[in-house]
Amino acid sequence: MRDDPTRLAEQTSSVLRHVVFLLRRTVAGQPITSQQYGVLGSLEHGPRRMTALAEEHGVQLPTMTVQINRLEDAGLVARGSDPADARVRTVELTGEGRERLLAVRQARVAYLTQELSALTEDERTALAAALPVLAKLGRS
């Protein structure tokens, strides 16, 4: 029963949903939503095309455009053009956007550190062993 893919998928989905909620609580009450922080994280390594961002986040381009407009209004991202094709719109983090992303990441790590400290050493070892598998799922 443990290796039944459907049952494992149900359990994984449920557990990950709760972990996401746990992480969202660290930014509750902030002017930027968790989804918008996700977009900032997608821009961490440099400018991205709007279409690539929409695809990565599983939304339509108009939905991503609304998110980017809000982030741009907040001074957290800036629009640009692709040097290879001026018709292509790109988005990149501003300095303030990078600082906000780092602050959220630090808050999440601090919160998780506190929560993980309450686990036993064996539980932390089990979690550490599961991380490469979860990372592999995330790259699918």
ZAVEXNU-596600 format. One record per residue: x, y, z of N, C-alpha, C, O in turn; residue number from 1. Coordinates in Angstrom, 2 decimals. Layout:
! ZAVEXNU-596600
n.xx; n.yy; n.zz; ca.xx; ca.yy; ca.zz; c.xx; c.yy; c.zz; o.xx; o.yy; o.zz; ketor
X; Y; Z; X; Y; Z; X; Y; Z; X; Y; Z; NUM
...
This chain:
! ZAVEXNU-596600
n.xx; n.yy; n.zz; ca.xx; ca.yy; ca.zz; c.xx; c.yy; c.zz; o.xx; o.yy; o.zz; ketor
0.82; -1.19; 0.00; 0.00; 0.00; 0.00; 0.86; 1.26; 0.00; 0.47; 2.27; -0.58; 1
2.04; 1.22; 0.65; 2.90; 2.40; 0.72; 3.41; 2.84; -0.65; 3.67; 4.02; -0.86; 2
3.55; 1.88; -1.58; 4.10; 2.23; -2.89; 3.02; 2.42; -3.95; 3.33; 2.55; -5.13; 3
1.73; 2.45; -3.54; 0.64; 2.72; -4.46; 0.74; 4.19; -4.89; 0.57; 5.08; -4.06; 4
1.02; 4.45; -6.18; 1.22; 5.84; -6.62; 0.02; 6.75; -6.37; 0.21; 7.92; -6.03; 5
-1.19; 6.24; -6.52; -2.36; 7.09; -6.30; -2.48; 7.49; -4.84; -2.71; 8.66; -4.54; 6
-2.33; 6.54; -3.95; -2.42; 6.84; -2.51; -1.28; 7.78; -2.11; -1.50; 8.72; -1.34; 7
-0.09; 7.53; -2.61; 1.05; 8.40; -2.31; 0.83; 9.81; -2.84; 1.19; 10.79; -2.19; 8
0.24; 9.91; -4.03; -0.07; 11.22; -4.61; -1.06; 11.98; -3.74; -0.90; 13.18; -3.50; 9
-2.09; 11.29; -3.25; -3.07; 11.93; -2.38; -2.41; 12.44; -1.10; -2.67; 13.56; -0.67; 10
-1.58; 11.62; -0.50; -0.92; 12.00; 0.75; 0.06; 13.15; 0.51; 0.11; 14.10; 1.30; 11
0.82; 13.07; -0.56; 1.80; 14.13; -0.88; 1.08; 15.45; -1.13; 1.51; 16.49; -0.63; 12
0.00; 15.41; -1.88; -0.76; 16.62; -2.16; -1.28; 17.25; -0.87; -1.20; 18.46; -0.70; 13
-1.80; 16.44; 0.01; -2.33; 16.95; 1.27; -1.24; 17.56; 2.15; -1.41; 18.65; 2.69; 14
-0.13; 16.86; 2.27; 0.96; 17.34; 3.11; 1.56; 18.62; 2.54; 1.79; 19.58; 3.28; 15
1.79; 18.66; 1.24; 2.38; 19.85; 0.64; 1.44; 21.04; 0.75; 1.89; 22.17; 0.94; 16
0.14; 20.81; 0.65; -0.84; 21.89; 0.82; -0.68; 22.52; 2.20; -0.71; 23.74; 2.33; 17
-0.53; 21.70; 3.21; -0.39; 22.22; 4.57; 0.95; 22.94; 4.76; 1.02; 23.94; 5.48; 18
2.00; 22.45; 4.12; 3.30; 23.13; 4.20; 3.22; 24.50; 3.53; 3.77; 25.47; 4.04; 19
2.53; 24.57; 2.39; 2.36; 25.85; 1.71; 1.61; 26.83; 2.61; 1.98; 28.00; 2.71; 20
0.55; 26.35; 3.27; -0.18; 27.22; 4.19; 0.71; 27.68; 5.32; 0.64; 28.84; 5.74; 21
1.55; 26.80; 5.82; 2.49; 27.15; 6.89; 3.40; 28.29; 6.43; 3.60; 29.26; 7.17; 22
3.94; 28.19; 5.23; 4.83; 29.23; 4.71; 4.08; 30.52; 4.42; 4.63; 31.61; 4.60; 23
2.85; 30.42; 3.97; 2.06; 31.62; 3.69; 1.81; 32.43; 4.95; 1.73; 33.66; 4.90; 24
1.69; 31.75; 6.07; 1.44; 32.47; 7.33; 2.59; 33.42; 7.67; 2.39; 34.40; 8.38; 25
3.79; 33.14; 7.18; 4.93; 34.00; 7.50; 4.82; 35.36; 6.83; 5.49; 36.30; 7.25; 26
3.98; 35.48; 5.79; 3.84; 36.78; 5.10; 2.42; 37.31; 5.21; 2.06; 38.26; 4.52; 27
1.62; 36.71; 6.07; 0.25; 37.18; 6.25; 0.27; 38.64; 6.71; 1.10; 39.03; 7.53; 28
-0.63; 39.41; 6.17; -0.73; 40.82; 6.54; 0.21; 41.72; 5.76; 0.18; 42.94; 5.95; 29
1.03; 41.16; 4.90; 1.93; 41.97; 4.08; 1.16; 42.55; 2.89; 0.12; 42.01; 2.51; 30
1.63; 43.65; 2.32; 0.93; 44.24; 1.18; 1.07; 43.42; -0.11; 0.34; 43.63; -1.07; 31
2.00; 42.49; -0.11; 2.23; 41.65; -1.29; 1.75; 40.23; -0.96; 2.01; 39.73; 0.14; 32
1.06; 39.59; -1.90; 0.52; 38.26; -1.67; 1.61; 37.19; -1.81; 2.69; 37.45; -2.35; 33
1.31; 36.01; -1.32; 2.24; 34.88; -1.46; 2.52; 34.58; -2.93; 3.65; 34.27; -3.30; 34
1.49; 34.69; -3.76; 1.68; 34.45; -5.19; 2.63; 35.48; -5.79; 3.45; 35.14; -6.64; 35
2.51; 36.72; -5.35; 3.40; 37.76; -5.86; 4.83; 37.54; -5.38; 5.78; 37.79; -6.12; 36
4.99; 37.06; -4.15; 6.33; 36.70; -3.69; 6.90; 35.57; -4.54; 8.10; 35.53; -4.83; 37
6.03; 34.66; -4.95; 6.47; 33.59; -5.84; 7.01; 34.13; -7.15; 8.01; 33.64; -7.67; 38
6.33; 35.15; -7.67; 6.79; 35.77; -8.91; 8.14; 36.45; -8.68; 9.05; 36.34; -9.51; 39
8.28; 37.14; -7.55; 9.58; 37.77; -7.25; 10.69; 36.71; -7.22; 11.78; 36.93; -7.73; 40
10.39; 35.56; -6.62; 11.37; 34.48; -6.57; 11.75; 33.97; -7.95; 12.89; 33.58; -8.18; 41
10.80; 33.97; -8.86; 11.07; 33.54; -10.24; 12.00; 34.50; -10.97; 12.61; 34.14; -11.98; 42
12.09; 35.72; -10.47; 12.93; 36.75; -11.11; 14.30; 36.88; -10.45; 15.11; 37.71; -10.86; 43
14.54; 36.07; -9.46; 15.76; 36.20; -8.66; 17.04; 36.08; -9.48; 18.04; 36.73; -9.16; 44
17.02; 35.26; -10.52; 18.26; 35.02; -11.27; 18.35; 35.82; -12.57; 19.17; 35.53; -13.44; 45
17.49; 36.83; -12.68; 17.59; 37.69; -13.85; 16.25; 37.89; -14.54; 15.25; 37.27; -14.17; 46
16.25; 38.76; -15.55; 15.01; 39.08; -16.26; 14.38; 37.84; -16.88; 15.08; 36.91; -17.29; 47
13.06; 37.86; -16.94; 12.31; 36.75; -17.54; 11.25; 37.31; -18.48; 10.76; 38.43; -18.28; 48
10.91; 36.54; -19.48; 9.81; 36.90; -20.37; 8.49; 36.72; -19.64; 8.34; 35.82; -18.81; 49
7.56; 37.56; -19.95; 6.23; 37.48; -19.35; 5.59; 36.12; -19.63; 4.97; 35.53; -18.75; 50
5.74; 35.64; -20.85; 5.13; 34.36; -21.20; 5.74; 33.22; -20.39; 5.03; 32.30; -19.99; 51
7.04; 33.27; -20.14; 7.70; 32.22; -19.35; 7.22; 32.26; -17.90; 7.02; 31.21; -17.28; 52
7.03; 33.46; -17.36; 6.52; 33.59; -15.99; 5.11; 33.02; -15.88; 4.81; 32.29; -14.94; 53
4.26; 33.34; -16.84; 2.89; 32.84; -16.82; 2.89; 31.32; -16.88; 2.15; 30.66; -16.14; 54
3.70; 30.77; -17.75; 3.77; 29.31; -17.87; 4.28; 28.67; -16.57; 3.70; 27.69; -16.10; 55
5.34; 29.22; -16.01; 5.90; 28.66; -14.77; 4.89; 28.66; -13.63; 4.84; 27.73; -12.83; 56
4.08; 29.71; -13.57; 3.13; 29.84; -12.47; 1.76; 29.25; -12.79; 0.84; 29.29; -11.97; 57
1.63; 28.69; -14.00; 0.39; 28.02; -14.37; -0.80; 28.94; -14.51; -1.93; 28.57; -14.16; 58
-0.55; 30.14; -15.02; -1.64; 31.11; -15.22; -1.59; 31.62; -16.66; -0.61; 31.44; -17.37; 59
-2.69; 32.24; -17.06; -2.75; 32.85; -18.39; -1.95; 34.15; -18.37; -1.75; 34.75; -17.31; 60
-1.50; 34.58; -19.53; -0.71; 35.80; -19.64; -1.44; 37.03; -19.07; -0.79; 37.83; -18.39; 61
-2.74; 37.22; -19.30; -3.40; 38.39; -18.69; -3.35; 38.37; -17.16; -3.22; 39.43; -16.54; 62
-3.46; 37.20; -16.56; -3.38; 37.09; -15.10; -1.99; 37.48; -14.61; -1.85; 38.19; -13.62; 63
-0.95; 37.02; -15.31; 0.41; 37.38; -14.94; 0.63; 38.87; -15.15; 1.33; 39.51; -14.36; 64
0.05; 39.43; -16.18; 0.19; 40.87; -16.44; -0.38; 41.68; -15.28; 0.21; 42.68; -14.88; 65
-1.51; 41.25; -14.73; -2.10; 41.94; -13.58; -1.14; 41.87; -12.39; -0.93; 42.87; -11.71; 66
-0.56; 40.70; -12.14; 0.39; 40.54; -11.03; 1.61; 41.45; -11.23; 2.05; 42.13; -10.31; 67
2.13; 41.44; -12.44; 3.31; 42.27; -12.73; 2.98; 43.75; -12.60; 3.79; 44.52; -12.09; 68
1.80; 44.16; -13.05; 1.39; 45.56; -12.90; 1.40; 45.97; -11.43; 1.89; 47.04; -11.09; 69
0.86; 45.12; -10.58; 0.82; 45.43; -9.14; 2.22; 45.49; -8.55; 2.52; 46.37; -7.75; 70
3.07; 44.56; -8.95; 4.45; 44.56; -8.45; 5.22; 45.77; -8.97; 6.04; 46.34; -8.25; 71
4.95; 46.15; -10.19; 5.61; 47.34; -10.77; 5.13; 48.60; -10.04; 5.93; 49.48; -9.72; 72
3.83; 48.69; -9.78; 3.29; 49.84; -9.04; 3.90; 49.95; -7.65; 4.07; 51.05; -7.12; 73
4.25; 48.80; -7.05; 4.85; 48.78; -5.72; 6.36; 49.02; -5.78; 7.02; 49.10; -4.75; 74
6.90; 49.16; -7.00; 8.34; 49.42; -7.14; 9.22; 48.19; -6.98; 10.42; 48.32; -6.73; 75
8.62; 47.00; -7.10; 9.38; 45.77; -6.85; 9.92; 45.12; -8.12; 10.85; 44.32; -8.05; 76
9.35; 45.45; -9.27; 9.83; 44.94; -10.55; 9.86; 46.07; -11.56; 9.20; 47.10; -11.39; 77
10.62; 45.87; -12.61; 10.68; 46.82; -13.72; 10.56; 46.03; -15.02; 11.05; 44.90; -15.13; 78
9.93; 46.63; -15.99; 9.79; 45.99; -17.30; 10.95; 46.40; -18.19; 11.55; 47.46; -18.03; 79
11.24; 45.53; -19.12; 12.27; 45.81; -20.10; 11.96; 45.11; -21.39; 10.87; 44.57; -21.57; 80
12.91; 45.11; -22.29; 12.78; 44.43; -23.57; 13.90; 43.43; -23.72; 14.99; 43.59; -23.15; 81
13.64; 42.40; -24.47; 14.65; 41.38; -24.76; 15.62; 41.97; -25.78; 15.19; 42.42; -26.84; 82
16.92; 41.98; -25.48; 17.88; 42.56; -26.43; 17.85; 41.87; -27.80; 18.17; 42.49; -28.82; 83
17.48; 40.60; -27.82; 17.44; 39.87; -29.09; 16.17; 40.14; -29.88; 16.14; 39.93; -31.09; 84
15.10; 40.61; -29.19; 13.83; 40.84; -29.86; 13.08; 41.93; -29.10; 12.47; 41.65; -28.06; 85
13.10; 43.14; -29.59; 12.52; 44.29; -28.90; 11.01; 44.16; -28.69; 10.44; 44.88; -27.87; 86
10.36; 43.25; -29.43; 8.91; 43.05; -29.26; 8.61; 42.29; -27.98; 7.49; 42.35; -27.46; 87
9.59; 41.57; -27.46; 9.39; 40.72; -26.30; 9.57; 41.54; -25.02; 10.58; 42.21; -24.84; 88
8.56; 41.47; -24.14; 8.61; 42.18; -22.86; 9.22; 41.27; -21.81; 8.87; 40.09; -21.70; 89
10.14; 41.83; -21.04; 10.73; 41.10; -19.93; 10.42; 41.84; -18.63; 9.99; 42.99; -18.62; 90
10.66; 41.15; -17.54; 10.45; 41.72; -16.21; 11.66; 41.35; -15.38; 12.19; 40.25; -15.49; 91
12.10; 42.29; -14.52; 13.21; 42.00; -13.62; 12.97; 42.64; -12.27; 12.18; 43.58; -12.14; 92
13.66; 42.12; -11.26; 13.56; 42.67; -9.91; 14.23; 44.03; -9.84; 15.24; 44.27; -10.50; 93
13.67; 44.91; -9.05; 14.35; 46.15; -8.70; 15.15; 45.86; -7.43; 15.02; 44.78; -6.84; 94
15.95; 46.80; -7.01; 16.67; 46.64; -5.75; 15.73; 46.42; -4.58; 15.97; 45.58; -3.72; 95
14.64; 47.19; -4.56; 13.66; 47.04; -3.49; 12.98; 45.67; -3.56; 12.70; 45.05; -2.53; 96
12.71; 45.21; -4.77; 12.11; 43.88; -4.93; 13.02; 42.78; -4.41; 12.56; 41.84; -3.77; 97
14.32; 42.91; -4.69; 15.29; 41.93; -4.21; 15.37; 41.96; -2.68; 15.44; 40.91; -2.04; 98
15.34; 43.16; -2.10; 15.38; 43.28; -0.64; 14.13; 42.66; 0.00; 14.22; 41.97; 1.01; 99
12.97; 42.91; -0.60; 11.71; 42.36; -0.07; 11.72; 40.84; -0.16; 11.30; 40.16; 0.77; 100
12.20; 40.32; -1.28; 12.28; 38.86; -1.45; 13.19; 38.25; -0.40; 12.85; 37.23; 0.20; 101
14.34; 38.86; -0.17; 15.28; 38.37; 0.84; 14.66; 38.41; 2.23; 14.83; 37.47; 3.01; 102
13.94; 39.47; 2.54; 13.31; 39.59; 3.86; 12.27; 38.49; 4.07; 12.18; 37.91; 5.15; 103
11.48; 38.21; 3.04; 10.47; 37.15; 3.15; 11.15; 35.80; 3.30; 10.74; 34.98; 4.12; 104
12.18; 35.58; 2.52; 12.91; 34.31; 2.62; 13.50; 34.13; 4.01; 13.43; 33.04; 4.58; 105
14.08; 35.19; 4.56; 14.64; 35.10; 5.91; 13.55; 34.82; 6.95; 13.77; 34.05; 7.88; 106
12.39; 35.44; 6.79; 11.28; 35.21; 7.71; 10.81; 33.76; 7.62; 10.52; 33.14; 8.64; 107
10.73; 33.23; 6.41; 10.30; 31.84; 6.24; 11.32; 30.87; 6.83; 10.95; 29.90; 7.49; 108
12.59; 31.13; 6.60; 13.63; 30.25; 7.15; 13.61; 30.30; 8.67; 13.73; 29.26; 9.33; 109
13.46; 31.49; 9.24; 13.40; 31.61; 10.70; 12.20; 30.85; 11.25; 12.31; 30.16; 12.27; 110
11.06; 30.98; 10.59; 9.84; 30.29; 11.04; 10.03; 28.77; 10.94; 9.70; 28.03; 11.87; 111
10.54; 28.32; 9.80; 10.77; 26.88; 9.62; 11.81; 26.35; 10.59; 11.68; 25.23; 11.09; 112
12.84; 27.13; 10.88; 13.86; 26.72; 11.85; 13.21; 26.45; 13.20; 13.51; 25.46; 13.86; 113
12.35; 27.34; 13.59; 11.63; 27.18; 14.86; 10.77; 25.91; 14.84; 10.78; 25.13; 15.80; 114
10.04; 25.69; 13.76; 9.17; 24.52; 13.65; 10.00; 23.22; 13.59; 9.64; 22.22; 14.21; 115
11.09; 23.25; 12.84; 11.94; 22.06; 12.71; 12.65; 21.73; 14.02; 12.95; 20.57; 14.29; 116
12.92; 22.74; 14.82; 13.56; 22.51; 16.12; 12.68; 21.67; 17.04; 13.18; 20.99; 17.94; 117
11.38; 21.72; 16.81; 10.45; 20.94; 17.64; 10.39; 19.47; 17.23; 9.83; 18.65; 17.95; 118
10.98; 19.14; 16.08; 11.00; 17.74; 15.63; 12.15; 16.99; 16.30; 13.11; 17.58; 16.79; 119
12.02; 15.68; 16.31; 13.11; 14.86; 16.84; 14.23; 14.81; 15.80; 14.03; 15.16; 14.64; 120
15.39; 14.38; 16.25; 16.51; 14.24; 15.31; 16.17; 13.25; 14.21; 16.51; 13.47; 13.05; 121
15.51; 12.15; 14.56; 15.11; 11.16; 13.56; 14.13; 11.75; 12.54; 14.22; 11.46; 11.35; 122
13.21; 12.59; 13.01; 12.26; 13.22; 12.09; 12.96; 14.19; 11.15; 12.64; 14.25; 9.97; 123
13.92; 14.95; 11.68; 14.68; 15.87; 10.81; 15.52; 15.08; 9.80; 15.65; 15.50; 8.65; 124
16.07; 13.96; 10.22; 16.85; 13.11; 9.31; 15.95; 12.57; 8.20; 16.34; 12.55; 7.03; 125
14.75; 12.13; 8.56; 13.80; 11.62; 7.57; 13.41; 12.72; 6.59; 13.31; 12.47; 5.38; 126
13.19; 13.91; 7.09; 12.84; 15.03; 6.22; 13.99; 15.35; 5.27; 13.78; 15.57; 4.08; 127
15.19; 15.39; 5.80; 16.37; 15.66; 4.96; 16.51; 14.61; 3.86; 16.88; 14.94; 2.73; 128
16.21; 13.36; 4.19; 16.31; 12.29; 3.19; 15.23; 12.43; 2.11; 15.45; 12.01; 0.97; 129
14.08; 13.01; 2.46; 12.98; 13.15; 1.50; 13.16; 14.36; 0.58; 12.56; 14.40; -0.49; 130
13.97; 15.33; 0.97; 14.10; 16.55; 0.18; 14.56; 16.33; -1.27; 14.00; 16.95; -2.17; 131
15.54; 15.46; -1.53; 15.92; 15.25; -2.94; 14.78; 14.68; -3.78; 14.66; 15.00; -4.96; 132
13.95; 13.84; -3.19; 12.82; 13.28; -3.91; 11.80; 14.37; -4.21; 11.28; 14.46; -5.32; 133
11.51; 15.21; -3.22; 10.59; 16.33; -3.43; 11.13; 17.29; -4.49; 10.38; 17.79; -5.32; 134
12.43; 17.53; -4.44; 13.05; 18.41; -5.44; 12.91; 17.81; -6.84; 12.67; 18.54; -7.80; 135
13.05; 16.51; -6.96; 12.89; 15.85; -8.25; 11.45; 16.00; -8.75; 11.23; 16.24; -9.93; 136
10.49; 15.85; -7.85; 9.09; 16.07; -8.23; 8.88; 17.49; -8.72; 8.15; 17.71; -9.69; 137
9.51; 18.45; -8.06; 9.35; 19.86; -8.42; 9.93; 20.20; -9.77; 9.56; 21.21; -10.37; 138
10.83; 19.37; -10.26; 11.44; 19.62; -11.58; 10.69; 18.92; -12.70; 11.03; 19.08; -13.87; 139
9.68; 18.14; -12.36; 8.93; 17.38; -13.39; 8.14; 18.29; -14.29; 7.47; 17.83; -15.21; 140
